[in-house]
Amino acid sequence: EVICPVCLRGPLFQNANVFFCQCGMRLNLQADQLSLEQLRCSIEHAFGGHAATGCNLKPQCAVQNCGGYDMLVMVCSGCGHMDIVA
């Protein structure tokens, strides 16, 4: 089970290239072939990269649309660390 990086409570589900959660998070990766397990690894890598900065705050994830494409972005308001997760 992969926990939603946006609400940090509900599980993520996948339907083709769309990942979604009961909280309303919807990430459409269109043609990208990414499995739920690969997304989990990307989320863990992003949070691990932030932890390596030494910042003790918890970063926030959000889906942002850039040029018609969805991206899952992680940002820490404390240290300014940003990562594109997917």
GIGICOR-V481247 format. One record per residue. SS is DSSP state (h for helix, s for strand, l for the rest). OMEGA is omega in radians with two decimals (NA if undefined). D_FIRST is the distance of its C-alpha to the first C-alpha in whole Angstrom. Layout:
ss = [SS SS]
omega = [OMEGA OMEGA]
d_first = [D_FIRST D_FIRST]
This chain:
ss = [l l s l l l l l l l s l s s s l l s s s l l l l l s s s l l l l l l l h h h h h h h h h h h h h h h h l l l l l l l l s s s s s s s l l s s s s s s s l l l l l l s s s l l]
omega = [3.12 -3.14 -3.13 -3.14 -3.14 -3.11 -3.13 -3.14 -3.02 3.09 3.03 3.06 3.13 3.00 -3.05 -3.10 -3.12 3.05 -3.09 -3.14 3.10 -3.14 -3.13 3.11 3.11 -3.11 -3.14 -3.12 3.06 -3.02 -3.13 3.12 -3.09 3.11 3.09 3.12 3.10 3.09 3.09 3.13 3.12 3.12 3.13 3.13 -3.14 3.13 3.09 3.09 3.09 -3.13 -3.13 3.10 -3.11 3.12 -3.12 -3.14 3.14 3.13 3.14 3.07 3.10 3.04 3.10 3.10 -3.12 3.13 3.13 3.13 3.06 3.03 3.00 -3.04 3.07 -3.11 3.04 -3.13 -3.12 -3.05 3.13 3.13 3.09 3.12 2.99 -3.05 3.14 NA]
d_first = [0 4 6 10 12 15 15 12 11 10 6 7 9 11 15 17 17 16 13 13 12 14 16 18 16 17 17 19 19 22 23 21 19 16 12 9 9 12 11 9 12 14 13 13 17 18 17 19 22 22 22 25 27 28 27 25 24 21 21 20 18 19 20 23 26 28 31 29 25 22 21 18 20 20 23 24 27 29 29 29 26 25 22 21 18 18]
